Amino acid sequence: MRCIGRILSIFLPLNLVLACASAKPGKPESAPPALRETAKPPKLVVTVVIDQLPSWALDRYWDYLSPEGAMHRLARRGVFHRRARYAYAGTLTAPGHASIFTGTVPAVHGVSANEIWDRERGLQVPIVDDGKHAVLGHPGHFASPTLLKAPTLADALKAATQGKGKVVSLSMKARAAVVSAGRGADLALWYDRDQGMFTSSTFYAKALPEWLPRWSQEHPVGNYLRKWEPHDPQWLREHVGEDSSIGEENWKGFGTTFPHDPRESHHPNETFTVTPASTELLLQLAAECVERMELGRDEVPDLLQVSISGTDYVGHLFGPESWEYVDNLRRVDESLGAFLQALEAKTSVAVLLTSDHGVAPLPESSRRRGHASGRIRSESVARILDAELQGVLGRGPWVEAFVHPFVYLHANARKDGVREKVVAAALDRLASLSSVHSVADTRAAQGWKEDADPLRRAIHLSVNPQAFGEIFLVPQPFFVVRDERGGTSHGTPWRYDQQVPVFFAAAGVAPLSTDEALEQSQTAATLAKILGIEAPKQANPKILPGL
């Protein structure tokens, strides 16, 4: 039976008390020799970021996951911290990955959003798009860690080993692969939907590794375009509800009910990313990289960073309480478990698994539970706010864009002697919207480090001196910034977005399971200790309990 207290607790905003403990892992199993025979640093450290895995969802679906999947195995053999908290307000993918691997917050590492408004080009671009380092095989697209201002774990490993420790960073998303790797990766690859294959940018190499195009030909996306049907419909119906829910998004003709077949969608190379097969392909690439790069072959530790994006794509479209989210999570976990077992048979391996952020329920689901909820559309915010400011301040334009979580003001509004008046008027108008909980002047927020209000401190931790916009916006609980008609999102300081699990297993680590409130910024120092190196500069020096 599901715990009623736990069901209620997942919908409570920041600082409200959990009503119930999470599901308990099983008894410890005997760890394989690779994890027990020596206390020396492992030859290979594998980090796995499961994009969009909140603690509340893992609590709820724990019993559905396979005992041989990665998470149950790690919980039995190593450390399982159920609740590590991102202390900042803008809980998005790029900030999450940057924070995991730098051990600090956006106010320090500089990655405050997924996308920014590029004022020189007058358009919205990914935060890794520097306009200089071209994506290989995709003219007009760019990617680099230029905006990342703090060293990553990869950079620290390179420094500690005089460049001998190898680093590979992989994801379906460019921003995840790039900000995880920082400047130190030997290889950073991500999936390019237009090319239908993995690629990199000139920041990391002048050309793709000679083996990768051939591997891509041998593993074409077409081989992974297959019908997706649920593993256990009966369990899903009993524990999740009906397959179709109001608010799910029919993205590019992919459908909202099982079975799903990317071949029947409008853009198979894109909808493929929403299927469990995308994780299969990613992990097969990871296995190939281990062989080609000879990871874990010598006594100098290597680092393999894998970010699994499919969970995020599925969660955005169908919500975290959907058949699709739960079934995909089980399949991803099983594939990951098999991948890690294969690595352990080859070399000494340590593993750390976590997530970059949580997620809110579908707004329609929240409303059924009696919560005010809805979708905030970026274009509407910018348009309405500009019109309101013109009514107060005269003819504009005053607002350039709203790119979550920042409002960008027009050059007219940023002039000396004008900015203060415009910001004050904008804050007043935005604060009156029923969908908005809080708004802040990013200049003022830089001074809120010691503020008594935890929300103001969380906003401060999201804003850095190179803050991209003039106003930081926090939605009300259960409201999401989402430009599409359906689906859900994340990016707030509310508990469902901030709390994520952390697992790790390494030589000499005894099984431990906790509900202790921890800071996710401790992850980088923990990984550094496993590697036997100094933590990245500016990282939180505390390590997670159990190591």
Secondary structure, DSSP 8 states (H G I E B T S, - for coil): ---HHHHHHTT--TT---SS------------HHHHS--S--SEEEEEEESS--HHHHHHHGGGS-TTSHHHHHHHHSEEEEEEE--SS---HHHHHHHHHHSS-HHHH----SEEEETTTTEEEETT--SSSBBTT-TT-B--STT--S--HHHHHHHHTTT-S-EEEEESSHHHHHHHHTT--SEEEEEETTTTEEE-BTTT-SS--THHHHHHHHS-GGGG---B--S-HHHHHHHT--S--TT---GGG--SSSSB-GGGSS-HHHHGGGSHHHHHHHHHHHHHHHHHTTTTSSSS-EEEEEEE-HHHHHHHHH-TTSHHHHHHHHHHHHHHHHHHHHHHTTS-EEEEEE-S------HHHHHHTT---EEE-HHHHHHHHHHHHHHHH-S---EEEEETTEEEE-GGGGSTTTHHHHHHHHHHHHHTSTTEEEEEEHHHHTT-TT-SSHHHHHHHHH--TT-SSSEEEEE-TTEEE--SSS-----SSSHHHHEEEEEEE-TT---EEE---EEGGGHHHHHHHHHTS---TTS-----TT-
